């Protein structure tokens, strides 16, 4: 979503990220967005209720996503990326 919109600022409404979100999932979405800003991957102007306003990727965030897109385009690298994602999720 942010990658396709770059460099246009967008609005991320947490309640619209999925259907029937429970409280734990909603809390995780909020925490993830705040974490991504603290680590310098995204920037947002403000949080208003369940909406993050003015969200945009930083140069750091864009570079990471470009690197992943390049790796996914390369069939040999694609397997390595998938294996790494699986390792991280376990």
Backbone as a chain_set.jsonl record, in Angstrom:
{"seq": "XXXXXXXXXXXXXXXXXXXXXXXXXXXXXXXXXXXXXXXXXXXXXXXXXXXXXXXXXXXXXXXXXXXXXXXXXXXXXXXXXXXXXXXXXX", "coords": {"N": [[0.829, -1.19, 0.0], [1.782, 1.383, 0.957], [4.096, 1.394, -0.54], [3.208, 1.393, -3.201], [1.928, 3.848, -3.233], [3.949, 5.674, -2.823], [5.571, 8.716, -3.65], [3.504, 9.812, -2.223], [1.74, 10.943, 0.59], [-0.301, 8.996, 2.737], [-3.291, 7.667, 4.293], [-3.614, 5.495, 6.978], [-5.92, 3.403, 8.173], [-6.493, 1.653, 10.9], [-8.654, 0.016, 11.688], [-9.621, -0.779, 9.244], [-7.887, -2.586, 8.174], [-8.402, -5.241, 8.226], [-11.01, -7.745, 8.527], [-13.333, -8.112, 11.203], [-11.556, -7.643, 13.448], [-9.884, -8.603, 16.356], [-9.19, -7.429, 19.713], [-6.489, -7.875, 20.41], [-5.209, -8.242, 17.911], [-5.701, -5.75, 16.745], [-4.287, -4.104, 18.546], [-1.709, -5.055, 17.985], [-1.39, -4.172, 15.33], [-1.373, -1.361, 15.716], [0.926, -1.161, 17.36], [2.881, -2.132, 15.618], [2.928, -0.218, 13.537], [3.746, 2.047, 14.967], [6.257, 1.108, 15.809], [7.561, 0.804, 13.305], [7.792, 3.483, 12.611], [9.423, 4.477, 14.712], [11.778, 3.074, 14.163], [12.494, 4.173, 11.798], [11.479, 3.447, 9.266], [9.037, 4.261, 8.262], [7.143, 7.318, 8.171], [4.791, 9.174, 9.984], [2.336, 11.758, 10.328], [0.404, 12.218, 12.354], [-1.604, 10.51, 14.837], [-4.946, 9.834, 14.789], [-7.596, 8.877, 16.468], [-8.362, 5.832, 15.167], [-6.8, 6.144, 12.965], [-3.839, 6.624, 11.186], [-2.37, 9.466, 10.088], [-1.011, 11.038, 7.159], [0.961, 9.156, 6.32], [3.983, 7.857, 5.118], [6.542, 6.171, 3.3], [9.937, 6.153, 4.379], [13.229, 6.986, 3.093], [14.833, 4.882, 3.899], [12.922, 2.843, 4.409], [11.864, 2.549, 1.832], [14.109, 1.663, 0.432], [14.571, -0.872, 1.598], [12.224, -2.237, 0.801], [12.513, -2.084, -1.981], [14.789, -3.668, -2.306], [13.798, -6.144, -1.459], [11.833, -6.527, -3.427], [13.425, -6.726, -5.718], [14.816, -9.077, -5.094], [12.72, -10.902, -5.018], [12.002, -10.907, -7.672], [14.031, -12.289, -8.86], [14.363, -15.606, -9.509], [16.008, -17.533, -8.178], [16.785, -16.17, -5.889], [14.328, -15.763, -4.778], [13.47, -18.105, -3.453], [15.285, -18.122, -1.325], [14.504, -15.806, 0.043], [11.904, -16.499, 0.788], [12.448, -18.694, 2.467], [13.839, -17.342, 4.502], [11.85, -15.635, 5.514], [10.087, -17.532, 6.528], [11.695, -18.646, 8.55], [11.893, -16.426, 10.254], [9.294, -16.196, 11.106], [8.79, -18.293, 12.751]], "CA": [[0.0, 0.0, 0.0], [2.649, 2.561, 1.019], [5.057, 1.282, -1.631], [2.531, 1.821, -4.431], [1.546, 5.257, -3.112], [5.133, 6.515, -2.661], [5.89, 9.453, -2.433], [2.295, 10.472, -1.727], [1.33, 10.575, 1.948], [-1.588, 8.311, 2.74], [-3.903, 7.46, 5.603], [-3.762, 4.083, 7.335], [-6.98, 3.241, 9.167], [-6.247, 0.324, 11.467], [-9.897, -0.763, 11.683], [-9.908, -1.24, 7.887], [-6.822, -3.484, 7.723], [-8.935, -6.596, 8.2], [-12.385, -7.879, 9.003], [-13.531, -8.695, 12.535], [-10.304, -7.606, 14.202], [-10.015, -8.658, 17.808], [-8.416, -6.383, 20.388], [-5.059, -8.192, 20.34], [-4.751, -7.961, 16.553], [-5.716, -4.295, 16.592], [-3.145, -3.595, 19.314], [-0.494, -5.4, 17.244], [-1.289, -3.252, 14.188], [-0.931, -0.06, 16.239], [2.31, -1.293, 17.821], [3.745, -2.309, 14.451], [3.072, 1.067, 12.85], [4.589, 2.9, 15.822], [7.609, 0.548, 15.729], [8.137, 1.15, 12.004], [8.19, 4.893, 12.653], [10.582, 4.618, 15.615], [12.96, 2.506, 13.515], [12.824, 4.98, 10.624], [11.016, 2.876, 8.003], [7.929, 5.094, 7.807], [6.885, 8.539, 8.94], [3.403, 9.622, 9.959], [2.196, 13.069, 10.954], [-0.313, 12.114, 13.626], [-2.576, 9.438, 15.043], [-6.25, 10.396, 15.142], [-8.442, 7.715, 16.757], [-7.752, 4.617, 14.621], [-6.187, 6.484, 11.682], [-2.535, 7.274, 11.112], [-2.469, 10.46, 9.012], [0.236, 11.458, 6.533], [1.93, 8.056, 6.378], [4.798, 7.715, 3.912], [7.798, 5.455, 3.498], [11.174, 6.928, 4.387], [14.213, 6.448, 2.147], [15.242, 3.591, 4.466], [11.844, 1.895, 4.158], [11.775, 2.328, 0.388], [15.271, 0.859, 0.033], [14.323, -2.257, 2.031], [11.193, -2.83, -0.052], [13.105, -2.251, -3.311], [15.686, -4.825, -2.22], [12.953, -7.341, -1.417], [11.189, -6.676, -4.735], [14.453, -7.234, -6.628], [15.081, -10.47, -4.735], [11.564, -11.712, -5.401], [11.985, -10.994, -9.13], [15.051, -13.282, -9.194], [13.81, -16.886, -9.047], [16.9, -18.189, -7.217], [16.731, -15.408, -4.638], [12.971, -15.868, -4.244], [13.459, -19.203, -2.49], [16.026, -17.695, -0.133], [13.667, -14.839, 0.756], [10.795, -17.246, 1.395], [13.008, -19.445, 3.6], [14.168, -16.401, 5.573], [10.587, -15.194, 6.11], [9.58, -18.654, 7.324], [12.529, -18.719, 9.756], [11.557, -15.314, 11.131], [7.936, -16.321, 11.634], [8.713, -19.436, 13.679]], "C": [[0.87, 1.248, 0.0], [3.636, 2.574, -0.133], [4.441, 1.797, -2.929], [2.195, 3.304, -4.406], [2.748, 6.194, -3.091], [5.309, 7.437, -3.855], [4.691, 10.187, -1.827], [1.989, 9.986, -0.308], [-0.062, 9.963, 1.894], [-2.104, 8.182, 4.168], [-4.04, 5.959, 5.826], [-4.777, 4.011, 8.466], [-6.912, 1.803, 9.673], [-7.496, -0.546, 11.401], [-10.235, -1.326, 10.306], [-8.845, -2.198, 7.347], [-7.269, -4.939, 7.669], [-10.356, -6.603, 8.714], [-12.395, -8.523, 10.384], [-12.237, -8.766, 13.349], [-10.585, -7.69, 15.694], [-9.071, -7.622, 18.423], [-6.911, -6.628, 20.284], [-4.485, -7.874, 18.959], [-4.679, -6.462, 16.308], [-4.538, -3.668, 17.323], [-1.829, -3.873, 18.595], [-0.303, -4.499, 16.033], [-0.785, -1.884, 14.647], [0.542, -0.116, 16.641], [3.28, -1.411, 16.65], [3.976, -0.991, 13.731], [3.943, 2.011, 13.666], [6.046, 2.423, 15.794], [8.282, 0.943, 14.414], [8.551, 2.617, 11.956], [9.426, 5.073, 13.538], [11.872, 4.138, 14.96], [13.312, 3.203, 12.204], [12.408, 4.407, 9.283], [9.854, 3.658, 7.4], [7.911, 6.367, 8.644], [5.379, 8.784, 8.874], [3.307, 10.918, 10.74], [1.503, 12.99, 12.298], [-1.219, 10.894, 13.63], [-3.861, 10.092, 15.511], [-7.235, 9.238, 15.247], [-7.788, 6.463, 16.184], [-7.06, 4.871, 13.289], [-4.832, 7.154, 11.873], [-2.576, 8.182, 9.884], [-1.084, 10.786, 8.47], [1.322, 10.4, 6.572], [2.659, 7.949, 5.041], [6.051, 6.915, 4.264], [8.948, 6.447, 3.572], [12.099, 6.334, 3.321], [14.665, 5.058, 2.598], [14.19, 2.517, 4.186], [11.719, 1.548, 2.69], [12.916, 1.434, -0.088], [15.071, -0.608, 0.397], [13.311, -2.929, 1.107], [11.691, -3.014, -1.477], [14.002, -3.478, -3.348], [14.883, -6.116, -2.221], [12.293, -7.588, -2.766], [12.18, -7.23, -5.751], [14.726, -8.709, -6.364], [13.932, -11.373, -5.163], [11.457, -11.863, -6.913], [12.979, -12.046, -9.621], [14.609, -14.63, -8.623], [14.692, -17.586, -8.026], [16.827, -17.493, -5.866], [15.364, -15.539, -3.976], [12.884, -16.963, -3.184], [14.165, -18.835, -1.199], [15.201, -16.724, 0.696], [12.534, -15.56, 1.472], [11.292, -18.045, 2.599], [13.297, -18.524, 4.778], [12.905, -15.913, 6.281], [10.009, -16.292, 6.993], [10.374, -18.783, 8.62], [12.139, -17.634, 10.754], [10.187, -15.475, 11.774], [7.797, -17.454, 12.645], [9.153, -19.042, 15.06]], "O": [[0.714, 2.098, -0.877], [3.98, 3.638, -0.649], [5.077, 2.548, -3.668], [2.179, 3.95, -5.454], [2.591, 7.393, -3.319], [5.203, 6.974, -4.991], [4.864, 11.087, -1.006], [1.978, 8.785, -0.037], [-0.899, 10.375, 1.091], [-1.421, 8.548, 5.125], [-4.53, 5.24, 4.956], [-4.53, 4.493, 9.571], [-7.238, 0.861, 8.951], [-7.4, -1.733, 11.088], [-11.044, -2.247, 10.198], [-8.9, -2.581, 6.178], [-6.564, -5.78, 7.11], [-10.847, -5.615, 9.259], [-11.562, -9.375, 10.689], [-11.876, -9.821, 13.871], [-11.412, -6.951, 16.229], [-8.255, -7.019, 17.725], [-6.143, -5.685, 20.09], [-3.401, -7.301, 18.852], [-3.711, -5.965, 15.733], [-3.863, -2.794, 16.777], [-0.932, -3.03, 18.592], [0.822, -4.098, 15.734], [0.122, -1.316, 14.039], [1.316, 0.778, 16.3], [4.376, -0.852, 16.689], [5.106, -0.681, 13.353], [4.793, 2.704, 13.107], [6.965, 3.242, 15.761], [9.438, 1.368, 14.409], [9.553, 2.957, 11.328], [10.374, 5.754, 13.144], [12.935, 4.721, 15.173], [14.311, 2.866, 11.57], [12.928, 4.833, 8.252], [9.702, 3.715, 6.18], [8.573, 6.47, 9.676], [4.767, 8.617, 7.819], [4.07, 11.162, 11.675], [1.941, 13.608, 13.269], [-1.551, 10.329, 12.588], [-3.873, 10.817, 16.506], [-7.658, 8.682, 14.233], [-6.735, 6.06, 16.678], [-6.762, 3.928, 12.557], [-4.699, 8.122, 12.621], [-2.792, 7.711, 8.767], [-0.104, 10.809, 9.215], [2.484, 10.714, 6.83], [2.041, 7.949, 3.977], [6.55, 6.98, 5.388], [8.927, 7.474, 2.894], [11.787, 5.305, 2.722], [14.856, 4.165, 1.774], [14.529, 1.408, 3.774], [11.494, 0.39, 2.336], [12.71, 0.549, -0.919], [15.367, -1.491, -0.407], [13.519, -4.064, 0.678], [11.335, -3.996, -2.127], [13.977, -4.241, -4.313], [15.243, -7.074, -2.905], [12.201, -8.734, -3.207], [11.833, -8.098, -6.552], [14.852, -9.499, -7.3], [14.159, -12.492, -5.623], [10.884, -12.84, -7.395], [12.784, -12.63, -10.687], [14.492, -14.786, -7.408], [14.17, -18.183, -7.084], [16.809, -18.146, -4.823], [15.251, -15.44, -2.755], [12.282, -16.758, -2.13], [13.71, -19.185, -0.111], [15.198, -16.808, 1.924], [12.238, -15.265, 2.629], [10.632, -18.072, 3.638], [13.031, -18.881, 5.926], [12.888, -15.789, 7.506], [9.502, -16.017, 8.081], [9.789, -19.006, 9.681], [12.063, -17.888, 11.956], [9.944, -14.952, 12.862], [6.776, -17.55, 13.326], [9.154, -19.872, 15.968]]}, "num_chains": 1, "name": "protein.A"}
